[in-house]
Structure formats: C-alpha cells, structure tokens
Amino acid sequence: MDHLNVFNPYKNKSNHHEDELTRSFLILLKNIPMVRVMFFETISKEMSEYGVQSIANGDFSVVEVYTQLSNSNDIFTSSMVEGRTLVSIIISDDKLKSEVKVQNDNRKARYDGVVLCNPSWIFIIENKPSRDHIWLGQLNPNISEDTDITIIEKPCCLSWRSMITGLNSLIQNNMVSGLEKVLIENFIEYVDNEFSWINPYTTFGVCKDNPYLLIKRCVTAMANYKIQGTHPEVKYHRGWKYYIESGKRTVKQIALDAHKSSSDWTINLWMYAGDTMHSARETFEKLDIEKLHKLMSQGFEVSKNFHISYRSSNLLWFDGRLSIDEYLDYWKKEYINLKQVKRPDFNKLFDTLEKDKIIAPEDWDVIQEKVLDKNYDKLNVCPGILIKFSWNSQTAINLDINNKFGEDFGNKVKAVFSAIGGI
C-alpha cells in the first residue's frame, strides 16, 4: 500500500524522522488543491526564468505524487517521464544559499518526493529539516541516458518556514475548510511537536512582521513558561486573547500578544489584577504601592479597570475623575468595605461612587439604561487594575536572538506579582 495513504505510516521510522515529515507534507500536497496552489506558486516565483508556469494559468496541473522512489523505479524508464523537464527541489529550514549546479549523476538515488505535472514537468524533492545536514550531491538525479529528460541546472531552494507560513495563511484567510482544514492543522501541530525549529514563529525575528505569526510566537512563549514547575495549557478567550492561567487570585490570567501599527509592532504583556470582587480584596490587601510605582518607572503601564459586574458577567466600565495614584490610594483604604450590593442599595452605591469620583456625573445615563432599568437583584463592585508591559520590535527580536525573551517575560510576570501579591 502506498505510503501516501493517510492510514499507512512508516512502521520502522519514528515521528521525528525526516521521511515522516516528507510523507505528511506530500499527503497534503496530493489531496488538497489549495496546498498544491500554494506550493507550486512558490516554485513558479523561484523558477520563473526557467519557464515554470503559474498553476493558476490553467495549463499546469499535478498528475501524480510519490514518495521514496529509487532511481531504478519503473517510472523513470516509462513513457510517463519521456520529454519532461526535471526540476530538483531542496526544502530545508532556511533556503539553501550555496551555489550548486544540478546535473545527472551515476549514483544510487532515492528521491524523498517525486511529482509529475502537466504539461511536461517532473519535480524531485529532497527534504532536509536542517540545512546543516545537506549533501549537495543529493540534489542530482540519476536518469538513464536512454531517457529523454531535460535537467534544469539551477536547484529550486525552498524553506520549510515559508511552507508553514503558507499553510498558516490558508487557514487564516479561510481558504480551506472541513477535513482539509483539519489535515493542515494536524500537520502544523505535528511540526510543532517533532520539528519545532522549522516553524516560522520560533523567534520574533523570523516572523517577518506578520501579526499572525507574531501571535503564534507569543503562544509558544506562554507555553514554555512554567507555573509551579509545570508548563501551562495555552487557552483562547473568544473576542480577547490567548492566555495562560496563573493559579493565583490576584491576577488569574496572563496574556501575551502582538500589536502591529503602520510603522512598527510591539509584544504586549497583559495582567488584569482585581478583576473580580474577591480578587480585588486580595489584590489591594497585598498591594505594595511603592513597588507598583517602581514598575511604572521601569516602563510598565498601570491603568484603572473599575467595573460593575453581575455574577460572572461584567456590565459597565468607568474611568472616573481620579488619577491612577488617587485611585490606588482610595482602594487601598476602601477595599475592606467591598461587598455584594443588593437592589435597594443600587442608587446609594452609585451616589457614593460619584461623590468619591470613581464615576463621573455623565455616567448616569448609561447606568440607568444598563443597570437600573434592568432586573438585576445584586451587583459586584470590581476595582481592577490593568498592568501592561510592551517590548518594541527590536527589543523583542534581540532578546529572542539571545534566547532571553522567555526569561525576560518570566521576570516581568514575577515583578508584577511581587507588587500585587501572589509570589
């Protein structure tokens, strides 16, 4: 049975063997039209001077895909390859830069992949997940002199990072769905587990300013962070961000994401302290305002996140008239009085909050509409704080190049918990 059958994996090769990577990718190439378009558009751009046409022009099409064929296979002596032009493809973690000429070679060759295409092409594929392990002789085919094949001397050099970026783009742009999407996602997860270094989001520097890949890199950074000696599960909050759970009450979730502006991008750490009433009590009980001010002098942004909630649903946020310092001082004194407010005391609550400048007079219209006109029987008061830190692009890239971003991320998280309690 053909090894490109989904249900026929190699029995004698481990998941991290390069032949399994080849097999898995060729399954996508063989069965998913959009993957073929992505792959051969990349080849067309790389080899345009040699007449490799775009698959989109209607004449170019894939006939058959094979894996692990030896040069003695009957295919290479049959009419199937007669009159075709051969392109030798090398896929490695990064594009091969070495100047090398592809030529016929009387060697015992085994091709990782062979793709026959109309109108008259044959592509042989050599897969090397690490460019440090490439033997250039493997780019040469062994074709019988009796076979009418034209060999292009320039190899087509591709990178796995570009391939995976392309696959991610198919998902990101909703160009695949159903089983095709599942197969691509499974392949990307497989690469994550077995060939993590070929991912395009291993460092911020190789993400090429792509917001989707930058966020993927953030997810990896969170997954590598340890909480009580264990790597946490990275979860996604729909409409918000990817995050990890801290296991603490002061800040329950730690989020890391990327933001791209017209001129640059930043990596942002988000920590919401006191996001519920019970969390706020513990936060302000343990809060060291002097340490928090020190964080602000070190580039952290600290802002108010005061809101009213009903059970687990946040209803309204208010900015009020207090400065951040006044807000912190106020709740450092008043947190002890935080309690659930029953319906008869709603007006008294909002009168007090206005008098103390936690809310503003112009907030009453929205309070009336969103709270007083509703049937809520109780409210929770949540004097939260947002603590945020941003790395600019160059700082994030430099830290990552030196394998220091994860350490710096962890140090920033620890510094926040040192100021608000939780260590």
C-alpha positions in Angstrom: 0.0 0.0 0.0 1.2 3.5 -0.9 2.8 5.4 2.0 0.9 8.5 0.9 -2.2 6.7 2.1 -3.2 8.6 5.3 -3.5 5.3 7.2 -0.2 3.8 6.1 2.5 5.4 8.3 6.0 4.0 8.3 6.3 1.2 10.9 10.1 1.4 11.3 10.6 5.2 11.4 9.9 7.5 14.4 7.7 10.6 14.2 10.7 12.9 14.1 12.3 11.1 11.2 12.6 13.4 8.2 10.9 10.8 5.9 7.7 11.2 8.1 7.9 14.9 7.6 8.1 14.4 3.8 5.3 11.8 3.9 3.0 14.1 5.9 3.5 17.1 3.7 3.1 15.1 0.4 -0.2 13.8 1.7 -1.4 17.4 1.9 0.1 18.2 -1.5 -1.6 15.2 -3.1 -5.0 15.7 -1.6 -5.6 19.4 -1.0 -5.9 21.7 -4.1 -5.1 24.9 -2.2 -1.9 23.3 -0.9 -0.9 22.5 -4.4 -1.6 26.1 -5.5 0.5 27.5 -2.6 3.4 25.1 -3.2 3.6 25.5 -7.0 3.1 29.2 -6.9 6.2 29.4 -4.6 8.1 27.2 -7.1 6.9 29.3 -10.0 8.3 32.5 -8.4 11.6 30.8 -7.6 12.0 29.3 -11.1 10.1 31.8 -13.3 13.2 32.4 -15.5 13.2 28.7 -16.4 9.6 28.7 -17.6 7.9 27.0 -14.6 4.4 28.5 -15.1 1.9 29.5 -12.6 -0.6 26.8 -11.6 -3.3 29.4 -11.9 -2.9 29.8 -15.7 -5.0 26.6 -16.4 -2.3 24.6 -18.2 -0.3 23.5 -15.2 -1.7 20.6 -13.2 -0.5 17.8 -10.9 -0.7 14.3 -12.4 0.8 12.1 -9.6 2.7 12.4 -6.3 5.1 9.7 -5.0 7.4 9.3 -2.0 10.6 7.4 -1.5 11.2 6.3 -5.1 14.6 4.9 -6.2 16.1 5.9 -9.5 15.6 2.3 -10.7 11.8 2.5 -10.3 9.9 1.7 -13.5 8.5 5.2 -13.6 11.9 6.6 -14.7 12.1 4.2 -17.7 8.5 4.5 -18.8 6.8 6.8 -21.2 5.4 8.8 -18.2 8.7 10.8 -17.9 9.7 11.0 -21.6 10.0 14.5 -22.9 9.7 16.1 -19.4 11.8 18.8 -17.8 13.2 17.9 -14.4 13.5 20.4 -11.5 15.4 19.4 -8.4 13.8 20.9 -5.2 15.5 21.1 -1.8 13.4 22.1 1.2 15.3 22.9 4.4 14.6 25.0 7.5 16.0 28.1 5.7 16.7 28.5 1.9 19.9 26.9 0.7 22.3 29.7 -0.3 25.1 27.7 -1.8 25.8 27.9 -5.5 25.4 24.4 -6.9 24.7 23.0 -10.3 22.2 20.2 -10.7 23.5 17.5 -13.1 22.9 13.9 -14.0 24.8 11.6 -11.6 25.5 7.9 -11.7 24.6 7.4 -8.0 22.2 5.2 -6.3 19.5 7.8 -5.7 16.3 7.6 -3.6 14.0 10.6 -4.0 12.1 11.8 -1.0 9.4 13.1 -3.3 8.5 12.8 -7.0 5.8 14.9 -8.5 4.7 14.6 -12.2 2.9 17.6 -13.6 1.4 18.6 -16.9 2.2 19.8 -19.4 5.7 18.4 -19.2 7.4 18.6 -15.8 8.9 16.3 -13.2 9.9 17.6 -9.8 12.2 15.6 -7.5 12.2 16.7 -3.8 14.9 16.4 -1.2 13.9 17.2 2.3 16.4 18.3 4.9 14.8 19.8 8.0 18.2 21.2 8.9 20.3 23.0 6.2 23.4 21.9 8.1 22.9 18.3 7.1 22.6 18.8 3.3 24.8 16.8 1.0 24.7 18.7 -2.3 25.1 15.5 -4.3 21.6 14.5 -3.2 20.2 17.3 -5.5 21.4 15.4 -8.5 19.1 12.9 -10.2 20.2 9.6 -11.7 18.5 9.4 -15.1 19.2 6.7 -17.7 20.9 8.2 -20.8 18.3 6.5 -22.9 15.5 8.6 -21.3 14.6 11.9 -22.9 14.6 14.3 -19.9 15.9 17.8 -19.7 17.5 18.7 -16.4 17.4 22.3 -15.2 20.8 23.1 -13.7 19.6 25.6 -11.0 18.0 23.9 -8.0 14.8 25.2 -6.6 15.6 26.1 -3.0 12.7 26.4 -0.6 12.3 26.8 3.2 10.0 24.9 5.5 9.3 28.1 7.3 7.9 29.6 4.1 5.9 26.4 3.5 4.4 26.5 7.0 3.7 30.3 6.7 1.8 29.5 3.6 -0.2 26.7 5.3 -1.0 29.1 8.2 -2.2 31.7 5.7 -4.6 29.2 4.1 -6.2 28.7 7.5 -6.0 32.4 8.5 -7.7 33.5 5.2 -10.4 30.8 5.4 -9.2 29.3 2.1 -9.8 25.7 3.4 -12.5 24.2 5.5 -13.8 20.9 6.8 -11.4 17.9 6.5 -8.8 19.9 4.5 -8.5 22.4 7.3 -8.3 19.7 9.9 -5.5 17.9 8.0 -3.5 21.1 7.7 -3.9 22.0 11.4 -2.9 18.5 12.3 0.3 18.8 10.1 1.2 22.1 11.8 0.7 20.6 15.2 2.8 17.6 14.2 5.6 20.0 13.1 5.2 21.8 16.4 5.8 18.6 18.3 8.5 17.0 16.2 10.3 19.7 14.2 9.7 22.8 16.3 12.8 24.6 14.9 11.4 24.8 11.4 8.4 26.7 12.5 8.3 30.4 11.2 7.5 31.6 14.7 10.4 30.1 16.7 11.7 33.6 17.2 10.2 37.0 16.6 12.9 37.8 14.1 11.8 35.1 11.6 8.1 36.1 11.8 8.7 38.7 9.2 6.4 41.3 10.8 3.5 39.0 10.2 0.9 39.7 13.0 -0.5 36.1 12.8 3.0 34.6 13.2 4.0 37.0 15.9 0.9 35.9 17.9 1.9 32.3 17.3 5.4 33.1 18.7 3.6 34.6 21.8 1.6 31.4 22.2 4.9 29.4 22.1 6.5 31.8 24.7 3.5 31.3 27.1 3.5 27.5 26.6 7.2 27.4 27.5 6.7 29.4 30.7 6.5 27.3 33.9 3.9 27.8 36.6 4.7 25.8 39.7 7.2 23.7 37.7 4.6 22.8 35.0 4.1 24.1 31.5 0.6 25.6 31.4 -2.1 25.0 28.7 -2.5 28.0 26.4 -6.2 28.8 26.1 -8.1 31.2 23.9 -10.8 33.6 25.1 -13.0 34.3 22.2 -13.0 38.0 21.5 -10.0 38.6 23.6 -6.6 36.9 23.5 -4.6 33.7 24.1 -3.7 33.4 27.8 -2.4 31.1 30.5 -3.9 30.6 33.9 -1.7 31.8 36.7 -3.1 29.7 39.5 -3.3 32.9 41.7 -6.3 35.0 42.7 -4.8 38.5 42.3 -4.2 38.1 38.5 -5.9 35.0 37.3 -4.9 35.2 33.6 -1.6 36.2 31.9 -1.8 37.2 28.3 0.9 37.8 25.7 0.0 39.2 22.3 1.3 41.2 19.3 0.1 44.5 18.0 1.1 46.0 14.6 0.8 49.6 13.8 1.6 51.3 10.5 5.3 51.7 11.3 6.2 49.0 13.9 4.9 46.2 16.1 5.0 45.5 19.8 4.7 42.4 22.0 2.4 43.2 25.0 2.0 41.5 28.4 -1.4 42.0 29.9 -2.2 41.3 33.6 -5.6 42.3 35.0 -5.4 42.4 38.8 -8.5 42.5 40.9 -10.8 41.6 38.0 -13.5 40.2 40.4 -14.6 41.5 43.8 -12.9 38.7 45.7 -9.8 39.1 43.6 -9.8 42.9 44.3 -10.0 42.3 48.0 -6.8 40.2 47.9 -5.1 42.5 45.4 -5.5 45.6 47.5 -4.8 43.9 50.7 -1.4 42.7 49.4 -0.7 45.7 47.1 2.7 47.4 47.6 2.1 50.8 46.0 5.8 51.7 46.2 6.7 48.6 44.2 4.0 49.3 41.7 5.4 52.9 41.2 8.8 51.3 40.7 7.3 49.1 37.9 5.9 52.3 36.3 9.3 53.8 36.3 10.6 50.7 34.6 8.2 51.0 31.6 5.1 49.3 32.9 1.8 50.9 32.2 -0.7 50.9 35.1 -4.3 52.0 34.5 -7.7 51.8 36.1 -10.0 48.9 35.3 -13.0 49.7 37.5 -16.2 47.9 36.6 -19.5 46.6 37.8 -20.5 43.0 37.4 -23.4 40.7 37.8 -22.3 37.2 38.8 -19.6 36.4 36.2 -20.7 39.0 33.6 -19.1 42.4 33.5 -21.7 45.1 32.8 -20.1 48.5 32.8 -16.6 50.1 33.0 -16.0 53.6 34.4 -12.9 55.8 34.1 -14.0 58.3 36.7 -12.1 61.5 37.7 -9.3 60.1 39.9 -5.7 59.9 38.7 -4.2 56.4 38.8 -2.3 57.3 42.0 -5.5 58.6 43.7 -7.4 55.5 42.5 -4.8 53.2 44.1 -4.7 55.1 47.3 -8.5 55.2 47.5 -9.0 51.4 47.1 -6.0 50.6 49.3 -8.1 52.2 52.1 -11.6 51.1 51.0 -11.1 47.5 49.7 -12.1 46.2 53.2 -15.6 47.6 52.5 -16.1 45.7 49.3 -19.3 43.6 49.4 -22.1 42.5 47.2 -24.7 45.3 46.8 -28.4 44.4 46.9 -31.0 46.0 44.6 -32.4 48.5 47.2 -28.9 50.0 47.6 -28.1 50.5 44.0 -28.7 54.2 43.9 -26.8 54.7 47.2 -23.8 52.8 45.7 -23.7 55.0 42.6 -24.2 58.2 44.6 -21.2 57.2 46.7 -19.1 56.3 43.7 -19.9 59.7 42.1 -19.1 61.6 45.3 -15.7 59.8 45.5 -15.0 60.5 41.8 -14.9 56.8 40.9 -17.6 57.5 38.3 -18.5 60.8 36.7 -21.8 62.7 36.6 -22.2 62.0 32.9 -22.2 58.2 33.6 -25.7 58.2 35.0 -27.5 57.8 31.6 -25.7 54.6 30.8 -26.1 53.4 34.4 -29.8 54.0 34.1 -30.0 52.2 30.8 -27.7 49.2 31.5 -28.3 48.6 35.2 -31.2 50.5 36.9 -33.7 49.7 34.1 -32.8 46.0 34.2 -33.8 43.4 36.7 -30.5 42.7 38.4 -31.0 41.7 42.1 -27.4 42.3 43.1 -24.2 43.8 41.8 -20.5 43.3 42.4 -18.0 46.2 42.6 -14.7 45.3 41.0 -11.9 48.0 41.4 -9.5 46.3 39.0 -6.1 47.4 37.7 -4.5 46.7 34.3 -0.8 46.2 34.4 0.8 46.1 30.9 4.3 45.9 29.6 5.3 46.3 25.9 8.5 45.3 24.1 9.2 47.2 20.9 10.1 45.0 17.9 13.8 45.5 18.1 14.0 44.7 21.8 11.8 41.6 21.4 13.9 40.4 18.4 17.2 41.0 20.2 16.1 39.2 23.3 14.9 36.2 21.2 18.1 36.0 19.2 20.0 35.6 22.5 17.4 33.1 23.9 16.5 35.7 26.6 12.9 36.6 25.8 11.3 33.8 27.8 13.4 34.7 30.8 12.5 38.4 30.5 8.8 37.6 30.1 9.0 35.5 33.3 10.9 38.2 35.2 8.2 40.8 34.2 5.4 38.4 35.4 7.3 37.9 38.7 7.8 41.6 39.2 4.1 42.2 38.9 3.2 39.5 41.4 5.8 40.9 43.7 4.0 44.2 43.7 0.4 43.0 44.0 0.8 39.7 45.8 0.9 36.2 44.6 4.6 35.1 44.9 
